[in-house]
Each structure stands twice: as structure tokens, then as C-alpha cells.
């Protein structure tokens, strides 16, 4: 009887040790972005975290920190570089704060339509060129995938049906050489500010217009202070998925493969789902009474933008030129 009890106790102790060892194997990682839940960024997180959990058999768990909890996008990038954040998804435009050539992704009318964005972001050659651009220009951080929140549209209290409608008006833009060239070409004045300040700036008249995706406009309630959104489709609202070099160097070869496989799923799956969110947002906004201006003279904007396309890419640098050419060639 005593022997039986001892054997049972030993067996329980072994199981407890095994469970403890397994618990020690499980690691949690931080994934940051500046958007709310039900955004393209949170979709990217969902895809990435679920796949990484599956591949690692539950040993690599990724926790989401949305809504700029860990900082606005430029700060998030710096925290990934320093190793204080493990993973993040940040707009390609704000990526230009650490790698100016990333501004190529913000070139106006580089992307022809929704299908072109989905195909280009899922193209391994396009991703490889972006990865090489980052590895060749920045330390402490690596690009592992791509995503989108659709096209960017202009919104404010007035309609934008043609380029002349923004002449003389103040537009909040992301701080890139591309934006600072293109919007003045349309006759507008550019204003830089963190995304978190856009709502109040529209409300108080610090800016007349902002520009972003349909779903971003909806979930951040910008329609409350800017009730007219015009479908200019001037720029793709793309993003890059990141890993810190500090974490990357600590991973085994097998773990690195898991990470890249999960990130590849983001590049191939998130863009389509991102556009699904855009379409659903437009339906919701129309039902709420928001004015969506669909008859925009995009050709007029494009006529102004086209001469800048090759010049801006060239001025940004050789990586930017290569990325621009690969995107344009995507069918």
C-alpha cells in the first residue's frame, strides 16, 4: 500500500515537473500598432499570432497592444529597433522616418486598383525588395511581411471632386518627402502631426482635410468632425510587419522559419481582408448619413501626379526605384 502511494506521488511529481518545463518553454511577445481593433492592423495580428501559435505548438504566443498603447508609429519603430517591442505593424509612410526610401510606397497613383494592391503585396519579389531596402538602410529591425488598410481618401467638411478643390487648404499628411511634394503640387498646404491629434485638429480647424482609409476614418470616429469623405484613391494605405533584431537573433533556425511562415500568411491574406473591412465601413458610413463623394476626377489628380512618379522614386534612391518598378510590373 505504502509503495503504491509512493509510486503515485513520484508520478505526480514527474508530471508537475514536465508541466513546469513546458510552461517555461512558452514565451509571450509584444505586438504593437496604433489602430483600434477591427482594423487591418488587428487583422494582421490575428493572422500572424494564430499561425505562429499553431506552428510553435503553443510555445510562441503573441500579445496585441493596439490603439497606440505603446506609442505612435514613429515611437513604435524606435522601440522595435531597441528591442523593447518584439513585433509591430506600421505604415510604410511612417517607415520613412527610419528608412526614407520607404516613401516609395506612398507614391500617388502607383497602385492602379484594389486587385493591384493585393497582388503586389503578395508578390515575393516585391517583399524581398522591401526587406532588402530595410536591411540595407536600418539596423535593429527587420521587415517580415506586408499589409494594407486599402486606399487613402481625403475627408473634411467640404467635398473634393477635383484637384482645384484642395488649393489653398491645409491637409494633414504623414511626414514623408512624397506627401510633402505631392500635396503642394495639387495646391494644398501640408501639415504634419501624430495620428492621435488628427481628430482634434479637424474639429478646431487646425487642418481643413485629413486623408486615410475608409475603415480608419470609421473606427476612429473622424466622421464626427469631418462628415464628408471623398474617394480620391490617391495613395495606397500600406504597412510593413516588423520584428526586432534583438528577438530575431535570439530565435533558433526553426523558430525563425515559423515567424517567416506566419508573416508570409499576413502578406497573402491580410490585403484581401483589409479591403473587405473597407467595403463594410463604406456601407456603415452611408447608413449613418456620412457623405461619400464617389464622382472624384481622379484622372485630374493623376495627370498632376504622374510626372513626379519616376522622379520621386529616383530621388529617394536605388531601392525605391527597384520597388517602384516591381510594383508597376505586377499584373
N, C-alpha and C positions, 0 to 999 in steps of 0.2 A: 504493500500500500504506500509506504513511505517512498520507495523507489519510483513508483508511478507518479507521485506528486512532484518529486524532484525532476523527473523527465519532463513533466508538463511545464514546470517553472522554467526549465532550461529552454524548452521550445518557445515559450512566450518571450523569453529574453532575447533569443535569436531573432524572432520576428520583429521585436521592438528595435533591435539594432539595425536590421535591414530597412525598416521603415524610416529610422533616423538617417541612415545613409542616403536613402532615396530623397528624403526631404532636403538633405544637404546638397544633393545634385541639382535641385530645382533652383533656377535663378530668375529673378524678376528684372526687367529692363524698362526704362522710361522712354516713352514715345510722345513727343510734343508737337503741337501745331497751334495756330492762332484762331481757328474757326470753331463754330459750335458743332454739336452733334448733328447728325443727319446732313452733313456736308460731304463734298467729295473727299476732303481730308480724312473724315472719320470713316468713310467707306474704304479708303486706302489702309487705314489702321485695321479695320475689321478683316480685310483680306489677308494682310501681312501677318497679323497676330495669330489668326486661326491656322494658317498654313504652317507657321513656324512652330506652333504648339503641336500640330499633328506630326510634322517631320521629326521633331525632337522628342516625341513621346512624352510631352508634358514637362520637359526639363528646362525649356526656354519660354518663359511667359512674359508677355509684353503688356505693360500697363499704360493706358492712354491718359494724357494730360492736355485736354482741349481748351479752347477759349482763351488762349494766351496766358494760361495759368503760370507758365514758366517763362513768359516774356513774349514780346512782339517778335516778328520774324527775324529781323537783324540780330536781336539778342539771342534767339534760339540757335541761330547758326554759330554764334560765338561760343555758346555753351556746349554745342556738339563738338566743336573744334577742341575745346578744353577737356572734353571727356565727361562733363557734368551731366550731359544728356546723352543717352545711347542712340536713339533713333529719332528722326523728325521728318516731317514733310513741309516744305517751304516753297513759296512761289519762285519760279525761275527768274522773275524780275528782281525780287529781293535778294536772290542769289548773287546778283551783280555787285552787291555790297562786299562780297569776298572774292568774286571772280568776275570782273567787268565783262568778259566775253559772253557770259550767260545772258546778257542783254539781247543776244541774237534771237532768243525765243520770244521776245516781246516785239519783234519787227511787225509793223502793221501790215495786215493782209498777206502775211507769209503763208498762213494756213487758209486753204480755199473754202472748206466747209467742215461739218462735223465728221464726216467719214474720213476726211484727210487727217484730221487731228488724231482720231482713233488709230488709224493705220500707222501714222508717223511715230506716235508714242510707243506703239507695239513693235516697231521695227528695231531689230537688234543692232543694225548698223548705226541708226540714229542714237540709240542709247550708248553704244560703245564710244561714239564721238563725244558725247556729253561727259561720259565717265573719264575719258582721256583728257578732256579740257580741264576738269576739276583736278585730276591727279597731277596734271602738268602745271597748274597755277596756284594751288592751295595746299597747305599742309594741315594735318589733323582731322581730316574729314573726307569721306568718300561717297560718291553718288552710287546708289544701288538700284534705283528704279525711277519710273516717271508716272505722272498722273495729270489730271486736268479737272478744272471746275468749269469747263465749257468756254464760251467766248465771253469777252468783256463788252458791256454796253454802257452808254452814258445815261446818267439819271440826275434829275434835279427837279425844279419847279416848272421848267419850260420844256417844250418839245425840241428835239434835234432831228430835223428832217434832211438837213444838208450841212455841208461844212461851214457855210456862212453863219449858221445858227450858233456857233460857238465863238465867233470872232469877238474878241474883247472880254470874254468871260473867264472867270477863274475856275480851273479844273484841278481837283486833287488827283495827282498821279503818283505812281511808285517812282522812287528816285533812281532812274536809270538814264543813261545817255540817250537811249531810244525814245523814251517818253519826252525827255526834255528837248528833243529835236522835232518829234512828230506833232505834238500838240501846238507848239508855236507855228508850225507850217500850216496848220488849219486856222491860225489866227488867235488861238487861245493863250491864256496865261497859265503856266503850270505852278502848282503849289504842292510842296511835299509835307507829309505828316504821317504819323503812325496810323495804321488802320483803325485802332481803337478811338481815334479822335475824329473820324470822318462824320459820325452821326451828329455830334455837337456842332461841327463846323458847317455842315449843311443847314442845320437848324438856325444858327446865328448869322448865316450869310458870309462867313469867312471864305467859303467857296460857293460857287454857283452850281457846279456839277461835280459828281464823282463818277467813277467807272469801275464796274466789276461784273461778276456773273449774276445771272438771274436768281439762283438759289442763295448766293451770298447776300444779295440785296434783300431777299425774303427773310432768311433766318436771323439776320442782324437788324431787322425791322427798319431799314433805311427808307422804306416807302412811307413811313410816318412823317418824315421831314423832306422827302424828295418824291412826290407822288406820281412823277412821270418818268418812265424808263424807255429809252429809245434804242431799238435794236441795230446799233451801228456795226456790231461784229468786227470792230476794228482790230482786235488783238485776241490771241488765244490766252486763256487764263490757266497756263500750265504750271506744273510744280515738279520738284525733284525730291525723291525719297533718299534719306541720308543715314549713314552710320558713322559713329565717331571712330577715328583711327585707334584710339585707346582701347575700345572694345574689340575692334577688328583684330588687332594684334594679339589679344588675349584668347581668341577663339581657336579651336582645333580646325584642321582642314575639313573635317566632316561638318562641323558647326558652320563654317564659312559657306559651305555648299548649301546647307539648309537655308541660311539667310538669303543667299542669292536666288535660290529657287522660289522662296516666298516673295522676294522683291520682284522677280520676273512675273509672278502672278498679278502683282499690282499693275505693272506696265501693260499687261494684256487684258486685264479685266476691269480695272477701275475706270478708264476713259469712257467706256460704254455706259457704265452705271452712273458716272458723273453727268453724262448728258441726259440720262433718264431723270435724274434729280432736277436738271434744268427745265425739262419739259413739264414735269409735275409742278414745279414752282410757278411757271408761267400760267398754268391753269388756275392755281390757287390765287395768284395775284389778280387775275382778271375777275374771278368771282368776288374778290374783295373790293373791286371797283378801281383798282390801280390802272392808270392809263398806260398801255403798252403801244408805243409807236412802231408799227411794222413797216410802213412805207418810207423807209430811210433811203436816201440817194447814196447807197454805198459806193456806187461807181464813181461819184464825185469825190468822195474821200480817197478812194483807191487811186484815182488819177493824180492826186497830190502826193500820195504816199509812195507810189511805185518808183519814182526816180531816186528815192532815198534807200530803197531796199538793199541794193548791191553795195552802195557807198557806205552805209552804216555797218554792214557786215564786214567789209574790208577794213574800215577804220577800227572796228573792235578787235580784229586780229585773225590769225590763220585758223584757229579752232572755230571761231564764229563763222568764218566763210565756209568751212567744211560742213558744219552743222546745217547752215542755210541751204547749201547745195543738196545735201542728202534729204532734207525735208521737202524741198521743191521737187525732187525727183521721185518722191514716194507717190505711188499710184494705188 
